[in-house]
């Protein structure tokens, strides 16, 4: 296998960090990726990890379009996005 390939099983342990404000969004394994029908990575779905007690409430997520992913390093995924440009969703 080529050195330039990254296996998803390895990437699950990568930490997501926003270069813009230094915010850490946890590890890829604790979040999700939306992939389109052609297999392209489109959106990182970052879960709201704030503890709360609710039976009827859904999960809150922040959508980060893949265009804001700037670098995938050896242990991190670096994004560069201003908080104002992020979309909040509830699933």
Secondary structure, 3 states (H helix, E strand, C coil): CCCCCCCHHHHCCCEEEECCCCCEEEEHHHCEEEECCCCCEEEEEEECCCCCCCCCCCCEEEEEEHHHEEEECCCEEEECCCHHHCEEEEC
